[in-house]
């Protein structure tokens, strides 16, 4: 299976009435790939119903132990 990187987030109508295909961008580099399965602000803007999660991601790393990123919410510190 070949993964197409850097295509934009898009909603595409299908020949089946009421069925919409949502194409999700996949970001790749020499470490592997990363994809946002759900990002509330973007998905709701496309017309999907808001079912409350803020974000869900998945990544694949070519090598074990690869760090792709570390994120923290403003004002929240787990390091003391």
KOLVOKE-630726 format. One record per atom (N, C-alpha, C): x, y, z; chain; residue number from 1. Coordinates in nm, 3 decimals. Layout:
<nodes>
<node><xx>X</xx><yy>Y</yy><zz>Z</zz><kette>A</kette><nr>NUM</nr></node>
...
</nodes>
This chain:
<nodes>
<node><xx>0.084</xx><yy>-0.118</yy><zz>0.000</zz><kette>A</kette><nr>1</nr></node>
<node><xx>0.000</xx><yy>0.000</yy><zz>0.000</zz><kette>A</kette><nr>1</nr></node>
<node><xx>0.089</xx><yy>0.124</yy><zz>0.000</zz><kette>A</kette><nr>1</nr></node>
<node><xx>0.061</xx><yy>0.216</yy><zz>-0.089</zz><kette>A</kette><nr>2</nr></node>
<node><xx>0.135</xx><yy>0.342</yy><zz>-0.097</zz><kette>A</kette><nr>2</nr></node>
<node><xx>0.055</xx><yy>0.452</yy><zz>-0.029</zz><kette>A</kette><nr>2</nr></node>
<node><xx>0.119</xx><yy>0.528</yy><zz>0.057</zz><kette>A</kette><nr>3</nr></node>
<node><xx>0.053</xx><yy>0.639</yy><zz>0.126</zz><kette>A</kette><nr>3</nr></node>
<node><xx>0.087</xx><yy>0.767</yy><zz>0.052</zz><kette>A</kette><nr>3</nr></node>
<node><xx>-0.016</xx><yy>0.845</yy><zz>0.019</zz><kette>A</kette><nr>4</nr></node>
<node><xx>0.004</xx><yy>0.974</yy><zz>-0.047</zz><kette>A</kette><nr>4</nr></node>
<node><xx>0.018</xx><yy>1.081</yy><zz>0.061</zz><kette>A</kette><nr>4</nr></node>
<node><xx>0.133</xx><yy>1.146</yy><zz>0.067</zz><kette>A</kette><nr>5</nr></node>
<node><xx>0.158</xx><yy>1.248</yy><zz>0.167</zz><kette>A</kette><nr>5</nr></node>
<node><xx>0.114</xx><yy>1.387</yy><zz>0.120</zz><kette>A</kette><nr>5</nr></node>
<node><xx>0.080</xx><yy>1.470</yy><zz>0.216</zz><kette>A</kette><nr>6</nr></node>
<node><xx>0.054</xx><yy>1.613</yy><zz>0.196</zz><kette>A</kette><nr>6</nr></node>
<node><xx>-0.070</xx><yy>1.647</yy><zz>0.114</zz><kette>A</kette><nr>6</nr></node>
<node><xx>-0.164</xx><yy>1.554</yy><zz>0.098</zz><kette>A</kette><nr>7</nr></node>
<node><xx>-0.289</xx><yy>1.594</yy><zz>0.034</zz><kette>A</kette><nr>7</nr></node>
<node><xx>-0.372</xx><yy>1.670</yy><zz>0.137</zz><kette>A</kette><nr>7</nr></node>
<node><xx>-0.455</xx><yy>1.764</yy><zz>0.094</zz><kette>A</kette><nr>8</nr></node>
<node><xx>-0.531</xx><yy>1.845</yy><zz>0.190</zz><kette>A</kette><nr>8</nr></node>
<node><xx>-0.649</xx><yy>1.768</yy><zz>0.250</zz><kette>A</kette><nr>8</nr></node>
<node><xx>-0.693</xx><yy>1.812</yy><zz>0.368</zz><kette>A</kette><nr>9</nr></node>
<node><xx>-0.814</xx><yy>1.759</yy><zz>0.429</zz><kette>A</kette><nr>9</nr></node>
<node><xx>-0.930</xx><yy>1.798</yy><zz>0.339</zz><kette>A</kette><nr>9</nr></node>
<node><xx>-1.012</xx><yy>1.702</yy><zz>0.300</zz><kette>A</kette><nr>10</nr></node>
<node><xx>-1.121</xx><yy>1.731</yy><zz>0.207</zz><kette>A</kette><nr>10</nr></node>
<node><xx>-1.237</xx><yy>1.637</yy><zz>0.227</zz><kette>A</kette><nr>10</nr></node>
<node><xx>-1.357</xx><yy>1.687</yy><zz>0.198</zz><kette>A</kette><nr>11</nr></node>
<node><xx>-1.479</xx><yy>1.607</yy><zz>0.197</zz><kette>A</kette><nr>11</nr></node>
<node><xx>-1.517</xx><yy>1.586</yy><zz>0.051</zz><kette>A</kette><nr>11</nr></node>
<node><xx>-1.543</xx><yy>1.461</yy><zz>0.014</zz><kette>A</kette><nr>12</nr></node>
<node><xx>-1.575</xx><yy>1.430</yy><zz>-0.125</zz><kette>A</kette><nr>12</nr></node>
<node><xx>-1.705</xx><yy>1.350</yy><zz>-0.131</zz><kette>A</kette><nr>12</nr></node>
<node><xx>-1.801</xx><yy>1.401</yy><zz>-0.208</zz><kette>A</kette><nr>13</nr></node>
<node><xx>-1.927</xx><yy>1.330</yy><zz>-0.227</zz><kette>A</kette><nr>13</nr></node>
<node><xx>-1.900</xx><yy>1.201</yy><zz>-0.303</zz><kette>A</kette><nr>13</nr></node>
<node><xx>-1.982</xx><yy>1.099</yy><zz>-0.278</zz><kette>A</kette><nr>14</nr></node>
<node><xx>-1.971</xx><yy>0.972</yy><zz>-0.350</zz><kette>A</kette><nr>14</nr></node>
<node><xx>-2.098</xx><yy>0.952</yy><zz>-0.431</zz><kette>A</kette><nr>14</nr></node>
<node><xx>-2.101</xx><yy>0.853</yy><zz>-0.520</zz><kette>A</kette><nr>15</nr></node>
<node><xx>-2.223</xx><yy>0.824</yy><zz>-0.596</zz><kette>A</kette><nr>15</nr></node>
<node><xx>-2.339</xx><yy>0.773</yy><zz>-0.508</zz><kette>A</kette><nr>15</nr></node>
<node><xx>-2.307</xx><yy>0.733</yy><zz>-0.385</zz><kette>A</kette><nr>16</nr></node>
<node><xx>-2.410</xx><yy>0.683</yy><zz>-0.294</zz><kette>A</kette><nr>16</nr></node>
<node><xx>-2.469</xx><yy>0.801</yy><zz>-0.218</zz><kette>A</kette><nr>16</nr></node>
<node><xx>-2.599</xx><yy>0.826</yy><zz>-0.231</zz><kette>A</kette><nr>17</nr></node>
<node><xx>-2.662</xx><yy>0.941</yy><zz>-0.165</zz><kette>A</kette><nr>17</nr></node>
<node><xx>-2.636</xx><yy>0.940</yy><zz>-0.013</zz><kette>A</kette><nr>17</nr></node>
<node><xx>-2.589</xx><yy>1.053</yy><zz>0.038</zz><kette>A</kette><nr>18</nr></node>
<node><xx>-2.565</xx><yy>1.069</yy><zz>0.181</zz><kette>A</kette><nr>18</nr></node>
<node><xx>-2.431</xx><yy>1.017</yy><zz>0.230</zz><kette>A</kette><nr>18</nr></node>
<node><xx>-2.353</xx><yy>0.954</yy><zz>0.143</zz><kette>A</kette><nr>19</nr></node>
<node><xx>-2.222</xx><yy>0.902</yy><zz>0.184</zz><kette>A</kette><nr>19</nr></node>
<node><xx>-2.114</xx><yy>0.997</yy><zz>0.137</zz><kette>A</kette><nr>19</nr></node>
<node><xx>-2.036</xx><yy>1.046</yy><zz>0.232</zz><kette>A</kette><nr>20</nr></node>
<node><xx>-1.927</xx><yy>1.140</yy><zz>0.204</zz><kette>A</kette><nr>20</nr></node>
<node><xx>-1.796</xx><yy>1.075</yy><zz>0.245</zz><kette>A</kette><nr>20</nr></node>
<node><xx>-1.696</xx><yy>1.086</yy><zz>0.161</zz><kette>A</kette><nr>21</nr></node>
<node><xx>-1.563</xx><yy>1.034</yy><zz>0.190</zz><kette>A</kette><nr>21</nr></node>
<node><xx>-1.477</xx><yy>1.150</yy><zz>0.240</zz><kette>A</kette><nr>21</nr></node>
<node><xx>-1.421</xx><yy>1.136</yy><zz>0.358</zz><kette>A</kette><nr>22</nr></node>
<node><xx>-1.333</xx><yy>1.239</yy><zz>0.415</zz><kette>A</kette><nr>22</nr></node>
<node><xx>-1.189</xx><yy>1.193</yy><zz>0.397</zz><kette>A</kette><nr>22</nr></node>
<node><xx>-1.114</xx><yy>1.268</yy><zz>0.319</zz><kette>A</kette><nr>23</nr></node>
<node><xx>-0.974</xx><yy>1.236</yy><zz>0.294</zz><kette>A</kette><nr>23</nr></node>
<node><xx>-0.889</xx><yy>1.310</yy><zz>0.397</zz><kette>A</kette><nr>23</nr></node>
<node><xx>-0.808</xx><yy>1.234</yy><zz>0.471</zz><kette>A</kette><nr>24</nr></node>
<node><xx>-0.725</xx><yy>1.290</yy><zz>0.578</zz><kette>A</kette><nr>24</nr></node>
<node><xx>-0.581</xx><yy>1.305</yy><zz>0.531</zz><kette>A</kette><nr>24</nr></node>
<node><xx>-0.519</xx><yy>1.420</yy><zz>0.559</zz><kette>A</kette><nr>25</nr></node>
<node><xx>-0.378</xx><yy>1.436</yy><zz>0.522</zz><kette>A</kette><nr>25</nr></node>
<node><xx>-0.289</xx><yy>1.344</yy><zz>0.606</zz><kette>A</kette><nr>25</nr></node>
<node><xx>-0.186</xx><yy>1.292</yy><zz>0.542</zz><kette>A</kette><nr>26</nr></node>
<node><xx>-0.084</xx><yy>1.213</yy><zz>0.611</zz><kette>A</kette><nr>26</nr></node>
<node><xx>0.049</xx><yy>1.285</yy><zz>0.589</zz><kette>A</kette><nr>26</nr></node>
<node><xx>0.119</xx><yy>1.311</yy><zz>0.698</zz><kette>A</kette><nr>27</nr></node>
<node><xx>0.247</xx><yy>1.383</yy><zz>0.692</zz><kette>A</kette><nr>27</nr></node>
<node><xx>0.359</xx><yy>1.282</yy><zz>0.710</zz><kette>A</kette><nr>27</nr></node>
<node><xx>0.452</xx><yy>1.278</yy><zz>0.617</zz><kette>A</kette><nr>28</nr></node>
<node><xx>0.560</xx><yy>1.180</yy><zz>0.624</zz><kette>A</kette><nr>28</nr></node>
<node><xx>0.697</xx><yy>1.245</yy><zz>0.616</zz><kette>A</kette><nr>28</nr></node>
<node><xx>0.794</xx><yy>1.176</yy><zz>0.676</zz><kette>A</kette><nr>29</nr></node>
<node><xx>0.934</xx><yy>1.217</yy><zz>0.666</zz><kette>A</kette><nr>29</nr></node>
<node><xx>1.021</xx><yy>1.094</yy><zz>0.687</zz><kette>A</kette><nr>29</nr></node>
<node><xx>1.149</xx><yy>1.114</yy><zz>0.710</zz><kette>A</kette><nr>30</nr></node>
<node><xx>1.239</xx><yy>0.999</yy><zz>0.723</zz><kette>A</kette><nr>30</nr></node>
<node><xx>1.214</xx><yy>0.914</yy><zz>0.847</zz><kette>A</kette><nr>30</nr></node>
<node><xx>1.134</xx><yy>0.961</yy><zz>0.941</zz><kette>A</kette><nr>31</nr></node>
<node><xx>1.102</xx><yy>0.884</yy><zz>1.061</zz><kette>A</kette><nr>31</nr></node>
<node><xx>0.984</xx><yy>0.790</yy><zz>1.040</zz><kette>A</kette><nr>31</nr></node>
<node><xx>0.892</xx><yy>0.825</yy><zz>0.948</zz><kette>A</kette><nr>32</nr></node>
<node><xx>0.770</xx><yy>0.747</yy><zz>0.927</zz><kette>A</kette><nr>32</nr></node>
<node><xx>0.659</xx><yy>0.840</yy><zz>0.885</zz><kette>A</kette><nr>32</nr></node>
<node><xx>0.539</xx><yy>0.826</yy><zz>0.946</zz><kette>A</kette><nr>33</nr></node>
<node><xx>0.428</xx><yy>0.914</yy><zz>0.911</zz><kette>A</kette><nr>33</nr></node>
<node><xx>0.342</xx><yy>0.944</yy><zz>1.032</zz><kette>A</kette><nr>33</nr></node>
<node><xx>0.259</xx><yy>1.050</yy><zz>1.017</zz><kette>A</kette><nr>34</nr></node>
<node><xx>0.172</xx><yy>1.100</yy><zz>1.123</zz><kette>A</kette><nr>34</nr></node>
<node><xx>0.040</xx><yy>1.144</yy><zz>1.058</zz><kette>A</kette><nr>34</nr></node>
<node><xx>-0.072</xx><yy>1.114</yy><zz>1.126</zz><kette>A</kette><nr>35</nr></node>
<node><xx>-0.203</xx><yy>1.153</yy><zz>1.073</zz><kette>A</kette><nr>35</nr></node>
<node><xx>-0.295</xx><yy>1.192</yy><zz>1.187</zz><kette>A</kette><nr>35</nr></node>
<node><xx>-0.371</xx><yy>1.301</yy><zz>1.168</zz><kette>A</kette><nr>36</nr></node>
<node><xx>-0.478</xx><yy>1.337</yy><zz>1.260</zz><kette>A</kette><nr>36</nr></node>
<node><xx>-0.604</xx><yy>1.265</yy><zz>1.214</zz><kette>A</kette><nr>36</nr></node>
<node><xx>-0.650</xx><yy>1.168</yy><zz>1.292</zz><kette>A</kette><nr>37</nr></node>
<node><xx>-0.776</xx><yy>1.100</yy><zz>1.259</zz><kette>A</kette><nr>37</nr></node>
<node><xx>-0.895</xx><yy>1.189</yy><zz>1.287</zz><kette>A</kette><nr>37</nr></node>
<node><xx>-0.883</xx><yy>1.271</yy><zz>1.390</zz><kette>A</kette><nr>38</nr></node>
<node><xx>-0.991</xx><yy>1.364</yy><zz>1.428</zz><kette>A</kette><nr>38</nr></node>
<node><xx>-0.928</xx><yy>1.487</yy><zz>1.488</zz><kette>A</kette><nr>38</nr></node>
<node><xx>-0.969</xx><yy>1.602</yy><zz>1.441</zz><kette>A</kette><nr>39</nr></node>
<node><xx>-0.930</xx><yy>1.730</yy><zz>1.500</zz><kette>A</kette><nr>39</nr></node>
<node><xx>-1.057</xx><yy>1.813</yy><zz>1.500</zz><kette>A</kette><nr>39</nr></node>
<node><xx>-1.115</xx><yy>1.833</yy><zz>1.618</zz><kette>A</kette><nr>40</nr></node>
<node><xx>-1.249</xx><yy>1.891</yy><zz>1.633</zz><kette>A</kette><nr>40</nr></node>
<node><xx>-1.273</xx><yy>2.013</yy><zz>1.546</zz><kette>A</kette><nr>40</nr></node>
<node><xx>-1.190</xx><yy>2.113</yy><zz>1.557</zz><kette>A</kette><nr>41</nr></node>
<node><xx>-1.212</xx><yy>2.238</yy><zz>1.485</zz><kette>A</kette><nr>41</nr></node>
<node><xx>-1.219</xx><yy>2.216</yy><zz>1.333</zz><kette>A</kette><nr>41</nr></node>
<node><xx>-1.127</xx><yy>2.136</yy><zz>1.280</zz><kette>A</kette><nr>42</nr></node>
<node><xx>-1.124</xx><yy>2.111</yy><zz>1.135</zz><kette>A</kette><nr>42</nr></node>
<node><xx>-1.242</xx><yy>2.025</yy><zz>1.090</zz><kette>A</kette><nr>42</nr></node>
<node><xx>-1.274</xx><yy>1.920</yy><zz>1.165</zz><kette>A</kette><nr>43</nr></node>
<node><xx>-1.378</xx><yy>1.827</yy><zz>1.124</zz><kette>A</kette><nr>43</nr></node>
<node><xx>-1.517</xx><yy>1.889</yy><zz>1.133</zz><kette>A</kette><nr>43</nr></node>
<node><xx>-1.542</xx><yy>1.966</yy><zz>1.239</zz><kette>A</kette><nr>44</nr></node>
<node><xx>-1.671</xx><yy>2.033</yy><zz>1.252</zz><kette>A</kette><nr>44</nr></node>
<node><xx>-1.688</xx><yy>2.135</yy><zz>1.140</zz><kette>A</kette><nr>44</nr></node>
<node><xx>-1.579</xx><yy>2.202</yy><zz>1.103</zz><kette>A</kette><nr>45</nr></node>
<node><xx>-1.585</xx><yy>2.299</yy><zz>0.992</zz><kette>A</kette><nr>45</nr></node>
<node><xx>-1.622</xx><yy>2.230</yy><zz>0.860</zz><kette>A</kette><nr>45</nr></node>
<node><xx>-1.588</xx><yy>2.100</yy><zz>0.846</zz><kette>A</kette><nr>46</nr></node>
<node><xx>-1.624</xx><yy>2.025</yy><zz>0.725</zz><kette>A</kette><nr>46</nr></node>
<node><xx>-1.768</xx><yy>1.974</yy><zz>0.730</zz><kette>A</kette><nr>46</nr></node>
<node><xx>-1.835</xx><yy>1.991</yy><zz>0.844</zz><kette>A</kette><nr>47</nr></node>
<node><xx>-1.974</xx><yy>1.949</yy><zz>0.854</zz><kette>A</kette><nr>47</nr></node>
<node><xx>-1.999</xx><yy>1.823</yy><zz>0.934</zz><kette>A</kette><nr>47</nr></node>
<node><xx>-1.893</xx><yy>1.763</yy><zz>0.990</zz><kette>A</kette><nr>48</nr></node>
<node><xx>-1.912</xx><yy>1.645</yy><zz>1.075</zz><kette>A</kette><nr>48</nr></node>
<node><xx>-1.966</xx><yy>1.688</yy><zz>1.211</zz><kette>A</kette><nr>48</nr></node>
<node><xx>-2.050</xx><yy>1.605</yy><zz>1.273</zz><kette>A</kette><nr>49</nr></node>
<node><xx>-2.102</xx><yy>1.641</yy><zz>1.406</zz><kette>A</kette><nr>49</nr></node>
<node><xx>-1.991</xx><yy>1.637</yy><zz>1.511</zz><kette>A</kette><nr>49</nr></node>
<node><xx>-2.001</xx><yy>1.728</yy><zz>1.608</zz><kette>A</kette><nr>50</nr></node>
<node><xx>-1.904</xx><yy>1.733</yy><zz>1.717</zz><kette>A</kette><nr>50</nr></node>
<node><xx>-1.942</xx><yy>1.630</yy><zz>1.822</zz><kette>A</kette><nr>50</nr></node>
<node><xx>-1.860</xx><yy>1.525</yy><zz>1.836</zz><kette>A</kette><nr>51</nr></node>
<node><xx>-1.890</xx><yy>1.423</yy><zz>1.937</zz><kette>A</kette><nr>51</nr></node>
<node><xx>-1.796</xx><yy>1.433</yy><zz>2.056</zz><kette>A</kette><nr>51</nr></node>
<node><xx>-1.737</xx><yy>1.551</yy><zz>2.078</zz><kette>A</kette><nr>52</nr></node>
<node><xx>-1.664</xx><yy>1.597</yy><zz>2.195</zz><kette>A</kette><nr>52</nr></node>
<node><xx>-1.515</xx><yy>1.573</yy><zz>2.202</zz><kette>A</kette><nr>52</nr></node>
<node><xx>-1.454</xx><yy>1.467</yy><zz>2.148</zz><kette>A</kette><nr>53</nr></node>
<node><xx>-1.308</xx><yy>1.461</yy><zz>2.159</zz><kette>A</kette><nr>53</nr></node>
<node><xx>-1.244</xx><yy>1.580</yy><zz>2.087</zz><kette>A</kette><nr>53</nr></node>
<node><xx>-1.133</xx><yy>1.627</yy><zz>2.140</zz><kette>A</kette><nr>54</nr></node>
<node><xx>-1.064</xx><yy>1.741</yy><zz>2.079</zz><kette>A</kette><nr>54</nr></node>
<node><xx>-0.976</xx><yy>1.693</yy><zz>1.964</zz><kette>A</kette><nr>54</nr></node>
<node><xx>-0.900</xx><yy>1.587</yy><zz>1.986</zz><kette>A</kette><nr>55</nr></node>
<node><xx>-0.809</xx><yy>1.541</yy><zz>1.881</zz><kette>A</kette><nr>55</nr></node>
<node><xx>-0.772</xx><yy>1.395</yy><zz>1.903</zz><kette>A</kette><nr>55</nr></node>
<node><xx>-0.748</xx><yy>1.324</yy><zz>1.790</zz><kette>A</kette><nr>56</nr></node>
<node><xx>-0.700</xx><yy>1.187</yy><zz>1.793</zz><kette>A</kette><nr>56</nr></node>
<node><xx>-0.599</xx><yy>1.172</yy><zz>1.681</zz><kette>A</kette><nr>56</nr></node>
<node><xx>-0.480</xx><yy>1.122</yy><zz>1.712</zz><kette>A</kette><nr>57</nr></node>
<node><xx>-0.373</xx><yy>1.108</yy><zz>1.614</zz><kette>A</kette><nr>57</nr></node>
<node><xx>-0.323</xx><yy>0.964</yy><zz>1.609</zz><kette>A</kette><nr>57</nr></node>
<node><xx>-0.257</xx><yy>0.932</yy><zz>1.500</zz><kette>A</kette><nr>58</nr></node>
<node><xx>-0.188</xx><yy>0.804</yy><zz>1.489</zz><kette>A</kette><nr>58</nr></node>
<node><xx>-0.056</xx><yy>0.830</yy><zz>1.416</zz><kette>A</kette><nr>58</nr></node>
<node><xx>0.047</xx><yy>0.756</yy><zz>1.455</zz><kette>A</kette><nr>59</nr></node>
<node><xx>0.175</xx><yy>0.771</yy><zz>1.385</zz><kette>A</kette><nr>59</nr></node>
<node><xx>0.240</xx><yy>0.634</yy><zz>1.369</zz><kette>A</kette><nr>59</nr></node>
<node><xx>0.326</xx><yy>0.625</yy><zz>1.270</zz><kette>A</kette><nr>60</nr></node>
<node><xx>0.405</xx><yy>0.506</yy><zz>1.246</zz><kette>A</kette><nr>60</nr></node>
<node><xx>0.550</xx><yy>0.549</yy><zz>1.237</zz><kette>A</kette><nr>60</nr></node>
<node><xx>0.636</xx><yy>0.484</yy><zz>1.312</zz><kette>A</kette><nr>61</nr></node>
<node><xx>0.778</xx><yy>0.515</yy><zz>1.310</zz><kette>A</kette><nr>61</nr></node>
<node><xx>0.856</xx><yy>0.397</yy><zz>1.254</zz><kette>A</kette><nr>61</nr></node>
<node><xx>0.949</xx><yy>0.425</yy><zz>1.164</zz><kette>A</kette><nr>62</nr></node>
<node><xx>1.031</xx><yy>0.321</yy><zz>1.103</zz><kette>A</kette><nr>62</nr></node>
<node><xx>1.119</xx><yy>0.250</yy><zz>1.206</zz><kette>A</kette><nr>62</nr></node>
<node><xx>1.170</xx><yy>0.327</yy><zz>1.305</zz><kette>A</kette><nr>63</nr></node>
<node><xx>1.261</xx><yy>0.271</yy><zz>1.404</zz><kette>A</kette><nr>63</nr></node>
<node><xx>1.200</xx><yy>0.282</yy><zz>1.544</zz><kette>A</kette><nr>63</nr></node>
<node><xx>1.219</xx><yy>0.178</yy><zz>1.624</zz><kette>A</kette><nr>64</nr></node>
<node><xx>1.174</xx><yy>0.181</yy><zz>1.763</zz><kette>A</kette><nr>64</nr></node>
<node><xx>1.248</xx><yy>0.292</yy><zz>1.838</zz><kette>A</kette><nr>64</nr></node>
<node><xx>1.177</xx><yy>0.358</yy><zz>1.930</zz><kette>A</kette><nr>65</nr></node>
<node><xx>1.239</xx><yy>0.462</yy><zz>2.011</zz><kette>A</kette><nr>65</nr></node>
<node><xx>1.240</xx><yy>0.599</yy><zz>1.948</zz><kette>A</kette><nr>65</nr></node>
<node><xx>1.175</xx><yy>0.617</yy><zz>1.834</zz><kette>A</kette><nr>66</nr></node>
<node><xx>1.171</xx><yy>0.746</yy><zz>1.766</zz><kette>A</kette><nr>66</nr></node>
<node><xx>1.078</xx><yy>0.841</yy><zz>1.840</zz><kette>A</kette><nr>66</nr></node>
<node><xx>1.122</xx><yy>0.964</yy><zz>1.863</zz><kette>A</kette><nr>67</nr></node>
<node><xx>1.038</xx><yy>1.069</yy><zz>1.921</zz><kette>A</kette><nr>67</nr></node>
<node><xx>0.988</xx><yy>1.156</yy><zz>1.809</zz><kette>A</kette><nr>67</nr></node>
<node><xx>0.857</xx><yy>1.170</yy><zz>1.798</zz><kette>A</kette><nr>68</nr></node>
<node><xx>0.798</xx><yy>1.251</yy><zz>1.692</zz><kette>A</kette><nr>68</nr></node>
<node><xx>0.765</xx><yy>1.391</yy><zz>1.742</zz><kette>A</kette><nr>68</nr></node>
<node><xx>0.738</xx><yy>1.408</yy><zz>1.869</zz><kette>A</kette><nr>69</nr></node>
<node><xx>0.705</xx><yy>1.539</yy><zz>1.923</zz><kette>A</kette><nr>69</nr></node>
<node><xx>0.654</xx><yy>1.527</yy><zz>2.065</zz><kette>A</kette><nr>69</nr></node>
<node><xx>0.669</xx><yy>1.631</yy><zz>2.139</zz><kette>A</kette><nr>70</nr></node>
<node><xx>0.620</xx><yy>1.636</yy><zz>2.275</zz><kette>A</kette><nr>70</nr></node>
<node><xx>0.536</xx><yy>1.763</yy><zz>2.285</zz><kette>A</kette><nr>70</nr></node>
<node><xx>0.411</xx><yy>1.749</yy><zz>2.327</zz><kette>A</kette><nr>71</nr></node>
<node><xx>0.319</xx><yy>1.862</yy><zz>2.331</zz><kette>A</kette><nr>71</nr></node>
<node><xx>0.264</xx><yy>1.877</yy><zz>2.472</zz><kette>A</kette><nr>71</nr></node>
<node><xx>0.237</xx><yy>2.001</yy><zz>2.512</zz><kette>A</kette><nr>72</nr></node>
<node><xx>0.177</xx><yy>2.029</yy><zz>2.642</zz><kette>A</kette><nr>72</nr></node>
<node><xx>0.076</xx><yy>2.141</yy><zz>2.627</zz><kette>A</kette><nr>72</nr></node>
<node><xx>-0.029</xx><yy>2.134</yy><zz>2.706</zz><kette>A</kette><nr>73</nr></node>
<node><xx>-0.130</xx><yy>2.239</yy><zz>2.704</zz><kette>A</kette><nr>73</nr></node>
<node><xx>-0.081</xx><yy>2.357</yy><zz>2.786</zz><kette>A</kette><nr>73</nr></node>
<node><xx>-0.114</xx><yy>2.480</yy><zz>2.745</zz><kette>A</kette><nr>74</nr></node>
<node><xx>-0.074</xx><yy>2.598</yy><zz>2.821</zz><kette>A</kette><nr>74</nr></node>
<node><xx>-0.127</xx><yy>2.593</yy><zz>2.964</zz><kette>A</kette><nr>74</nr></node>
<node><xx>-0.044</xx><yy>2.628</yy><zz>3.059</zz><kette>A</kette><nr>75</nr></node>
<node><xx>-0.087</xx><yy>2.634</yy><zz>3.198</zz><kette>A</kette><nr>75</nr></node>
<node><xx>-0.090</xx><yy>2.501</yy><zz>3.270</zz><kette>A</kette><nr>75</nr></node>
<node><xx>-0.061</xx><yy>2.393</yy><zz>3.201</zz><kette>A</kette><nr>76</nr></node>
<node><xx>-0.061</xx><yy>2.262</yy><zz>3.265</zz><kette>A</kette><nr>76</nr></node>
<node><xx>0.082</xx><yy>2.210</yy><zz>3.267</zz><kette>A</kette><nr>76</nr></node>
<node><xx>0.130</xx><yy>2.178</yy><zz>3.385</zz><kette>A</kette><nr>77</nr></node>
<node><xx>0.266</xx><yy>2.127</yy><zz>3.395</zz><kette>A</kette><nr>77</nr></node>
<node><xx>0.268</xx><yy>1.997</yy><zz>3.472</zz><kette>A</kette><nr>77</nr></node>
<node><xx>0.319</xx><yy>1.893</yy><zz>3.410</zz><kette>A</kette><nr>78</nr></node>
<node><xx>0.332</xx><yy>1.766</yy><zz>3.481</zz><kette>A</kette><nr>78</nr></node>
<node><xx>0.476</xx><yy>1.749</yy><zz>3.531</zz><kette>A</kette><nr>78</nr></node>
<node><xx>0.561</xx><yy>1.846</yy><zz>3.504</zz><kette>A</kette><nr>79</nr></node>
<node><xx>0.700</xx><yy>1.841</yy><zz>3.550</zz><kette>A</kette><nr>79</nr></node>
<node><xx>0.713</xx><yy>1.933</yy><zz>3.668</zz><kette>A</kette><nr>79</nr></node>
<node><xx>0.748</xx><yy>1.881</yy><zz>3.783</zz><kette>A</kette><nr>80</nr></node>
<node><xx>0.761</xx><yy>1.966</yy><zz>3.904</zz><kette>A</kette><nr>80</nr></node>
<node><xx>0.896</xx><yy>1.946</yy><zz>3.965</zz><kette>A</kette><nr>80</nr></node>
</nodes>
